[in-house]
Amino acid sequence: MNRFLRWLFITGFAARAVNHRFSQFLLPTVAGSYFLILDVWGTEWQFIANNIATHEIIFTVLLLATLFAQAFKEVGASFSRMVEESYLRFLEEFMILTASVVDFKLKRFRNYAKNLKPTSNTFKAITRPKDQIEYIIDQSVKWLRDSFSLAENEISVTVICISNKTDSPYYLFDSQKSWTRTKAKTIINEQSSASYCLKKGEPVFKADKLIASKAGQYYLSDRDDRMKTGSVYCFPVFVNLPNHKDEYVITIVTYNKRLCTPNDEDASRIAASILREICRRIELELTLLSMRSWQFND
């Protein structure tokens, strides 16, 4: 729902004042009592009888204020229901996404279970972290596109790997394989959201990349220059192994459209929470990938 309308009818000071129980009780009570006084004692009480025009204006104002408050409350209630229904649909669709990721993995486990042998390496046989990550990224991109009305070229998900096994960082996964990317080394070494989250050791969400760039927390690519606004979420993953350490940065970026407005704290919190859950599922598989690569050198 439009942030201004939500502020106007639900969260703003005026909206909370009008929708408060006391206001909703006071206005009808005062208007009804005033009408009763005018109707019953209007001709007997001199201060009313001598100022009929004035009291008519006062009553009209009270009546209009009462009607306005009731109408305002109903509009606000309608918007609240819309927000709640949208949020419930959002959560339901996310649960479906989560279930599909679990089902994909469970199906693979069951297929391998049929052919296991007592001497087989179960861990090596059932773990396919690369396949699982590709599936999570693919399904997450589809869900994000549907949920935030994004075009195919308005979102990307990447995973950069930093390992002491290689000379420089590189893209391990990329949802937009045909795109020409800024070098992973540049992203990690320059002032970017990825380098910022690695330094902090915690996720970073920037609702507006342009604002983040000015603060030295996002590296603007050529595509950003063309498509301007957007949001970015970075999630760091650290895997410590014997005599070895892998670091990853999962980055979810939108182009030409923000996931929420930068000054909407509630929307930013919800967006960051949802993106974090997606990244946590990728984090599990990246951990398995590092373990498998370390043990089997594959």
Secondary structure as the mmCIF struct_conf table of DSSP 4:
data_model
#
loop_
_struct_conf.conf_type_id
_struct_conf.id
_struct_conf.beg_label_comp_id
_struct_conf.beg_label_asym_id
_struct_conf.beg_label_seq_id
_struct_conf.end_label_comp_id
_struct_conf.end_label_asym_id
_struct_conf.end_label_seq_id
HELX_RH_AL_P HELX_RH_AL_P1 ARG A 3 ARG A 6
HELX_RH_PI_P HELX_RH_PI_P1 TRP A 7 THR A 11
BEND BEND1 GLY A 12 GLY A 12
HELX_RH_AL_P HELX_RH_AL_P2 PHE A 13 ASN A 19
BEND BEND2 HIS A 20 HIS A 20
HELX_RH_AL_P HELX_RH_AL_P3 ARG A 21 TRP A 41
TURN_TY1_P TURN_TY1_P1 GLY A 42 GLU A 44
HELX_RH_AL_P HELX_RH_AL_P4 GLN A 46 ALA A 49
TURN_TY1_P TURN_TY1_P2 ASN A 50 ASN A 51
HELX_RH_AL_P HELX_RH_AL_P5 ILE A 52 ALA A 113
TURN_TY1_P TURN_TY1_P3 LYS A 114 ASN A 115
TURN_TY1_P TURN_TY1_P4 PRO A 118 THR A 119
BEND BEND3 SER A 120 SER A 120
HELX_RH_AL_P HELX_RH_AL_P6 THR A 122 ILE A 126
HELX_RH_AL_P HELX_RH_AL_P7 PRO A 129 PHE A 148
TURN_TY1_P TURN_TY1_P5 SER A 149 SER A 149
HELX_RH_3T_P HELX_RH_3T_P1 GLU A 152 GLU A 154
STRN STRN1 ILE A 155 SER A 163
TURN_TY1_P TURN_TY1_P6 ASN A 164 LYS A 165
BEND BEND4 THR A 166 SER A 168
STRN STRN2 TYR A 170 ASP A 174
BEND BEND5 SER A 175 SER A 175
TURN_TY1_P TURN_TY1_P7 LYS A 177 SER A 178
BEND BEND6 TRP A 179 TRP A 179
HELX_LH_PP_P HELX_LH_PP_P1 THR A 180 LYS A 183
HELX_RH_AL_P HELX_RH_AL_P8 ALA A 184 ASN A 189
BEND BEND7 GLU A 190 GLN A 191
HELX_RH_AL_P HELX_RH_AL_P9 SER A 193 LYS A 200
TURN_TY1_P TURN_TY1_P8 GLY A 201 GLY A 201
BEND BEND8 GLU A 202 GLU A 202
STRN STRN3 VAL A 204 LYS A 206
BEND BEND9 ALA A 207 ALA A 207
HELX_RH_AL_P HELX_RH_AL_P10 LYS A 209 LYS A 214
TURN_TY1_P TURN_TY1_P9 ALA A 215 GLY A 216
HELX_RH_AL_P HELX_RH_AL_P11 ASP A 222 MET A 227
STRN STRN4 VAL A 232 LEU A 241
TURN_TY1_P TURN_TY1_P10 PRO A 242 ASN A 243
STRN STRN5 HIS A 244 THR A 254
BEND BEND10 TYR A 255 LYS A 257
BEND BEND11 LEU A 259 CYS A 260
TURN_TY1_P TURN_TY1_P11 PRO A 262 ASN A 263
HELX_RH_AL_P HELX_RH_AL_P12 GLU A 265 PHE A 296
#
